[in-house]
Structures are given as structure tokens and as C-alpha cells.
Amino acid sequence: MSTASFRTDHDLLGDRDIPADAYWGVHTLRAVENFPITGQPLSTNAQLVRGLAAVKLAAARTNQELGLLDAVRADAIAEACQEILDGKLHEQFIVDVIQGGAGTSSNMNANEVIANRALEILGHKKGDYSRLHPNDHVNLSQSTNDVYPTAVRVATILSVRGLLDALETLEEAFAAKAAEFRTVVKMGRTQLQDAVPMTLGQEFGTYAVTVGEDRLRLAEAGLLIHEINLGATAIGTGLNAPVGYSAAACRHLAEVTGLPLVTSVDLIEATQDVGAFVHLSGVLKRVAVKLSKICNDLRLLSSGPRAGLGEINLPAVQSGSSIMPGKINPVIPEVVSQVAYEVVGNDVTISMAAESGQLQLNAFEPVIVHSLDKSISHLENACRTLTDRCVRGITANAQRLRLSVEQSIGLVTALNPHLGYAAATAIAQEALATGRGVAELVLEHGLLSADRLEELLQPERLANLTN
């Protein structure tokens, strides 16, 4: 290959050849060589790439405002950052998402891409760092230790918004089913045994409430992520950042992102603390666990179609077996539960990484970021899949549900106040021994009139819908 296809970049370890058309440079190259871990480059986390660009744009405007950066360079850096915010050049972010160095490789990847694009904008060649430098200009007044955590927070806020929207849509879908099934009577169960009657609408209504509660808790947890440490530089003392930089940088970043960001009151504490991520991960685990519980219910309620409960029908989305003709499996609830298991595992990873942070910096933020990104994005996809390909298409086997109530021993509980405990117990024992229905035996023994029994067994009364 011709030497014209390369340019030479230099760092403290020496010279390296870089593809001439690459916007990244020597620091990025070494990181790619050092961290062949997941095979997933930074570009797979588009919100983090945008977060890095937003921070660099805010920093350039702040440095210009404070007289540290001339307008020509500041404008070129800003233009390059805006292009990245608009979705361009993301393929140039090639370092692995999991890396040593507390995010330095991610920061330098951003610095190099922005610097080389800014050089092009100014009419210079990539790598001509004497005119505009990744560290001296793009990274001016900054450190990885305030850039990376701030970018992560911006990215996380934006990602959480998508999950919140998906949860709201799922909540609405369950609420719609609750209304649709409002008068469909069924037997409730405790410990998988017959309990007392309820409606299928009540059952689905609880799912809507559960999802809604989790959505509110997630929104609350997201508020903690709005506190940033930009301006802290290396350890929170603000070394090499001028007076007023932190406040101005936060103001510019809020303008760039449209987010109500605030600067931490103690930058030293903020630089080493990842408690907000631990809290957010805990809420994500809560969401995951409860979604999986709901999906377990859907699988159980739809089990059969002949030998199981068979109370509801899930939409048939694909064949269920390579050997059993006609078999349909509850694949959508199954995939959602698998996402939930992953989120629980991610929470353990985040907890360990947070605990392992030492002194003034947590070096393990990259794996925290990667784990959070997977949890948030996969939960969002799972919620949308569950909504679109399962919940909206669920139907009820109303006749089977009504029959299960009529044949259930648990029906006697609803009649207990009118029969007395002893008589109700005797009816329950006889029904269990003979296989006959509770209502049938009550009439046979003359314990209630047919009209009174019909009144007591109205769906609204059985499910206590009047209360």
C-alpha cells in the first residue's frame, strides 16, 4: 500500500502510521489494539457519542467566552461537534466500550475526531496538529475525569427518556386490556390454588398500575443524573480550568442539550462518586423483575391450549416447534424475561464496579456505562416488543373463565356470609369429593333460592367491582 495512504501521528510512546482518511489518531489506535474486549465500538452507543460531542461543544464555547480560545478555532470545533450531534462521523468512534483508563480512550477518540474534522473545516490536512490540537484546543480546560462522566450523564438522560416512553405505551396497552376485560369473571389464585373470584380486567389493571409505578420511580431516579462535574478536571479541584469555567460550561451544555443540568456543589465528591448510577441501576432492576413477573403470569395464564390454564390467548407470532406440528409458544414473554435476567446481572456488575472505585476516581466507569446502556436499551426494546407483539393482541377465553368460577371450590368463599362458615365448609367438602359445582349443591340443599344465588353470583359482586 502506498505511503500516501497513511499519515504519521506521534504520542509519548512514539510514531504510528494512521490511515490518511481516518479522523481518529494515535491514541485511538493504541486503545483499539489494547482493548479487544467486546467487539462493540463506541459508535454502538450513539447517545454517548453525542454526549461527548455536546460536552466538547460546550467547552469550546466556554473557552472562547473566557478568552482562552480564539474564535476561528472555537467555531471550527463547534461545527465539527454539531456534525457529530447530527449523526455524522459516528463510525470514527472505534475504541471498545470496555476499556482501561477510566474513559481516557473514549475522550481521546472524541478529541482526535473533532480536531481532525475541525482541521478540514479550516482547510488543513488531518494530523496538522500545530494548527489545532486534540489536547491543547479540543480538550482545553478539561480532563477525561469530568468530560467522560458528564457525557455519560447526558447520554443516560436521553436513553432513559426512550425507556420511559416505552413504559408509558406498555402501561396504556395493559390499561386498554383492563377496560376490555372489565366484566370477564375468573378465579383469582394465591399460591397457585383457587382463591376468590375477580375479573380479568382487574388482573390486567394491576399490570398497568405496576408498570406505571415503575415508570414514575425511573423518572425520579433520572433526576439524579442531571448533576454534573464539568469543570472538575482531574480530581475535582478544577486545576487548569479558569475561574468561572464550571458555571459557564454547565450553562453552555444545558443550552446545547436542552437539559436542566446543574453543577455539583462538591466537585471532588462528584468526580469519585457513581452513586447515582447505582441507584438508577437498582430501579432498572426493579423494572426488569416486575416485567418478568408479569410475563410469567402471561405464560401461565395462556398455558395449554388444552392441558394448561388456557384462560387467555397470546398472539401467535411464529411456529413453536420443529417436531410438534401446530405448537405455538409464548416467545414474546420469554424474550422479555431473558432481558430481565440480563438487567439483574448488569446491576451486579454496576454494584461491583462502583464498590471498587478507589480514592479520587472510579476507574471502572466504562463497564458501568456499558452495563447501563445495555439495561436501558434492551428494556426499551423489550417493552416495545411486549406491547406491539403480545399485549395488544391478547384475547380472553371468557366461557372457560366463567366455567372455572362455577366449578371452583373457591366460589364458596363468596357465599360464606350468606351460608355460614359451617354450611359453606360442608358444601366445599362435598363439591371437592363429588366434582360437582358449588352453586349446584347450594340449590340442591335448598340453602339459597335460585334468584338469590343468581344475584350473589353476578360478576360485579363476585369481583367486588362496586367498592
TORFIVO-6961 format. One line per 5 residues: number of its first residue (from 1); for each residue x, y, z of C-alpha. Coordinates in steps of 0.05 Angstrom, whole numbers, always signed. Layout:
% residues N
NUM> X Y Z  ...
% end
This chain:
% residues 467
1> +0 +0 +0  +26 +69 -17  +55 +111 +40  +8 +166 +14  -48 +125 +44
6> -22 +139 +113  -3 +198 +157  +43 +195 +217  +17 +212 +286  +60 +219 +348
11> +49 +208 +422  +94 +197 +483  +107 +125 +461  +130 +144 +391  +105 +149 +319
16> +50 +107 +288  +21 +105 +218  -52 +124 +214  -97 +114 +153  -98 +181 +117
21> -173 +184 +114  -184 +168 +188  -208 +223 +233  -182 +186 +294  -108 +185 +312
26> -53 +151 +350  -86 +150 +419  -147 +117 +389  -104 +67 +351  -68 +45 +413
31> -134 +37 +450  -162 -7 +395  -101 -51 +400  -102 -53 +476  -176 -67 +487
36> -203 -121 +440  -256 -138 +492  -328 -136 +468  -321 -122 +394  -370 -65 +405
41> -341 +3 +388  -364 +68 +419  -406 +80 +357  -455 +27 +382  -474 +75 +438
46> -498 +134 +395  -522 +174 +455  -454 +170 +488  -421 +194 +424  -470 +252 +422
51> -457 +265 +496  -382 +271 +483  -395 +319 +425  -442 +361 +467  -391 +368 +522
56> -336 +387 +473  -382 +438 +440  -399 +469 +508  -326 +470 +527  -306 +505 +463
61> -358 +559 +473  -338 +568 +545  -264 +573 +528  -279 +625 +475  -324 +664 +524
66> -268 +665 +575  -216 +686 +524  -177 +621 +524  -194 +600 +452  -196 +644 +391
71> -260 +649 +351  -232 +614 +289  -213 +550 +326  -274 +553 +371  -321 +558 +312
76> -287 +501 +275  -291 +456 +337  -363 +475 +347  -381 +459 +275  -347 +391 +280
81> -384 +376 +345  -450 +396 +314  -439 +348 +257  -429 +292 +307  -492 +313 +344
86> -528 +309 +278  -505 +237 +269  -444 +245 +226  -375 +214 +237  -401 +163 +288
91> -364 +108 +252  -299 +142 +272  -312 +126 +345  -278 +58 +344  -249 +45 +414
96> -282 -13 +452  -337 +7 +500  -300 -30 +556  -230 -3 +566  -178 +12 +619
101> -163 +84 +638  -229 +109 +666  -253 +131 +597  -190 +165 +573  -191 +127 +508
106> -263 +149 +495  -245 +221 +509  -184 +219 +464  -223 +185 +409  -270 +245 +412
111> -214 +295 +416  -179 +267 +355  -242 +260 +312  -264 +331 +329  -194 +361 +319
116> -184 +328 +251  -254 +347 +226  -242 +418 +251  -176 +420 +214  -213 +400 +150
121> -264 +455 +162  -206 +505 +167  -176 +479 +102  -118 +440 +133  -98 +367 +129
126> -116 +316 +182  -60 +309 +232  -35 +381 +225  -39 +390 +299  +6 +451 +301
131> -55 +489 +277  -108 +456 +320  -91 +403 +372  -134 +348 +403  -108 +363 +473
136> -88 +436 +471  -151 +461 +439  -207 +408 +437  -191 +385 +508  -175 +455 +535
141> -195 +466 +608  -218 +393 +612  -199 +325 +637  -226 +257 +620  -249 +255 +692
146> -300 +309 +682  -314 +302 +607  -330 +227 +608  -376 +226 +669  -413 +287 +643
151> -421 +257 +574  -446 +193 +605  -498 +231 +644  -523 +267 +582  -526 +201 +545
156> -562 +166 +602  -615 +220 +609  -631 +215 +535  -633 +139 +536  -678 +138 +597
161> -727 +182 +561  -736 +128 +509  -748 +75 +562  -798 +120 +598  -837 +128 +533
166> -837 +53 +521  -862 +40 +592  -918 +91 +584  -940 +57 +519  -939 -11 +554
171> -979 +17 +612  -1031 +43 +564  -1036 -24 +529  -1049 -60 +595  -1100 -7 +615
176> -1137 -17 +549  -1140 -92 +561  -1164 -79 +632  -1223 -40 +604  -1236 -92 +550
181> -1238 -149 +601  -1275 -110 +655  -1334 -158 +661  -1298 -224 +646  -1302 -263 +711
186> -1248 -312 +731  -1218 -345 +792  -1162 -309 +827  -1107 -352 +855  -1060 -350 +913
191> -1001 -398 +916  -1028 -428 +851  -1091 -451 +888  -1162 -426 +877  -1175 -363 +918
196> -1236 -319 +904  -1268 -292 +841  -1243 -230 +805  -1246 -203 +735  -1194 -210 +682
201> -1198 -134 +676  -1176 -128 +748  -1118 -174 +735  -1094 -134 +675  -1108 -69 +712
206> -1056 -88 +763  -1005 -96 +707  -1020 -26 +684  -1011 +1 +754  -947 -37 +764
211> -916 -11 +701  -940 +60 +717  -908 +58 +786  -842 +35 +757  -844 +90 +705
216> -851 +142 +760  -794 +112 +800  -750 +112 +739  -765 +185 +724  -747 +202 +796
221> -681 +165 +790  -665 +201 +726  -668 +268 +761  -604 +250 +800  -566 +242 +734
226> -575 +316 +718  -520 +335 +767  -453 +340 +730  -380 +353 +748  -357 +390 +686
231> -302 +438 +707  -275 +390 +760  -217 +369 +714  -172 +315 +743  -197 +302 +814
236> -248 +357 +827  -203 +414 +846  -212 +448 +779  -137 +450 +764  -123 +483 +695
241> -195 +508 +690  -202 +584 +698  -247 +617 +749  -319 +615 +725  -307 +557 +677
246> -351 +506 +713  -413 +550 +716  -404 +575 +644  -392 +504 +618  -455 +478 +652
251> -495 +536 +623  -470 +523 +553  -481 +448 +559  -552 +459 +582  -563 +503 +521
256> -533 +451 +474  -572 +393 +502  -636 +427 +524  -629 +391 +591  -636 +424 +660
261> -565 +407 +682  -535 +431 +747  -464 +432 +773  -449 +390 +835  -438 +430 +898
266> -375 +389 +913  -335 +372 +851  -285 +329 +888  -340 +285 +914  -376 +285 +848
271> -314 +263 +810  -305 +199 +851  -378 +182 +865  -422 +139 +820  -479 +131 +869
276> -530 +159 +820  -513 +104 +771  -520 +51 +825  -588 +79 +844  -611 +82 +772
281> -588 +11 +760  -628 -11 +821  -691 +20 +793  -677 -13 +726  -672 -79 +762
286> -738 -65 +796  -770 -52 +728  -739 -116 +700  -761 -160 +757  -833 -136 +755
291> -837 -141 +679  -812 -213 +683  -864 -228 +737  -918 -202 +691  -891 -243 +633
296> -890 -305 +677  -964 -292 +691  -979 -285 +617  -944 -351 +602  -981 -387 +657
301> -1050 -357 +640  -1041 -376 +567  -1013 -446 +581  -1045 -502 +542  -1083 -494 +498
306> -1118 -557 +524  -1076 -583 +582  -1060 -517 +615  -1099 -459 +645  -1118 -432 +577
311> -1151 -370 +605  -1122 -322 +554  -1093 -328 +484  -1028 -294 +465  -1019 -273 +393
316> -988 -328 +350  -925 -296 +322  -885 -357 +299  -886 -433 +297  -865 -463 +364
321> -832 -528 +346  -791 -563 +294  -822 -630 +313  -891 -616 +342  -939 -592 +288
326> -985 -534 +307  -948 -517 +371  -946 -443 +389  -900 -418 +445  -903 -354 +486
331> -839 -328 +455  -850 -254 +469  -858 -261 +544  -799 -308 +543  -753 -258 +509
336> -774 -203 +557  -757 -247 +617  -688 -261 +587  -676 -186 +582  -696 -181 +655
341> -644 -233 +675  -592 -194 +637  -611 -129 +673  -605 -163 +741  -535 -187 +721
346> -517 -117 +697  -538 -90 +765  -489 -136 +799  -434 -113 +752  -450 -39 +765
351> -451 -52 +841  -383 -85 +840  -353 -32 +795  -379 +23 +840  -353 -11 +902
356> -284 -20 +871  -272 +54 +858  -212 +79 +897  -196 +148 +925  -210 +207 +879
361> -233 +169 +816  -272 +108 +797  -231 +74 +742  -287 +27 +724  -339 +74 +695
366> -333 +44 +625  -364 -22 +648  -416 +17 +688  -433 +56 +625  -436 -6 +581
371> -479 -43 +631  -527 +15 +639  -532 +25 +564  -550 -49 +554  -601 -48 +610
376> -636 +14 +586  -635 +0 +512  -654 -74 +519  -710 -58 +568  -737 -6 +519
381> -736 -56 +462  -768 -109 +506  -824 -63 +528  -840 -42 +457  -838 -115 +434
386> -883 -137 +491  -932 -81 +475  -935 -89 +399  -928 -164 +391  -963 -190 +452
391> -1006 -147 +498  -1047 -111 +445  -1067 -178 +414  -1086 -216 +477  -1157 -246 +477
396> -1196 -278 +533  -1228 -347 +535  -1289 -318 +572  -1331 -382 +572  -1274 -423 +601
401> -1261 -370 +653  -1334 -368 +674  -1337 -444 +678  -1275 -445 +722  -1311 -398 +771
406> -1374 -440 +772  -1334 -504 +783  -1285 -475 +833  -1287 -493 +906  -1265 -421 +918
411> -1334 -396 +898  -1360 -417 +965  -1320 -361 +997  -1365 -310 +963  -1426 -346 +992
416> -1397 -356 +1062  -1430 -293 +1092  -1498 -319 +1069  -1490 -393 +1086  -1448 -391 +1149
421> -1379 -420 +1157  -1401 -490 +1176  -1451 -498 +1119  -1402 -467 +1070  -1347 -515 +1092
426> -1394 -574 +1083  -1411 -551 +1013  -1337 -543 +996  -1321 -613 +1021  -1378 -644 +982
431> -1360 -606 +918  -1288 -629 +925  -1308 -702 +938  -1360 -706 +882  -1332 -660 +830
436> -1398 -623 +827  -1406 -547 +826  -1416 -505 +888  -1477 -468 +860  -1509 -534 +841
441> -1501 -562 +911  -1526 -499 +945  -1590 -503 +904  -1598 -578 +916  -1592 -569 +992
446> -1641 -511 +990  -1592 -464 +1023  -1609 -406 +977  -1662 -392 +925  -1644 -392 +852
451> -1658 -317 +846  -1616 -301 +908  -1559 -345 +884  -1560 -312 +815  -1558 -244 +849
456> -1499 -264 +892  -1461 -292 +833  -1466 -230 +790  -1397 -212 +760  -1397 -143 +793
461> -1410 -173 +861  -1362 -231 +854  -1305 -185 +835  -1327 -132 +886  -1330 -81 +830
466> -1378 -36 +869  -1324 -20 +921
% end
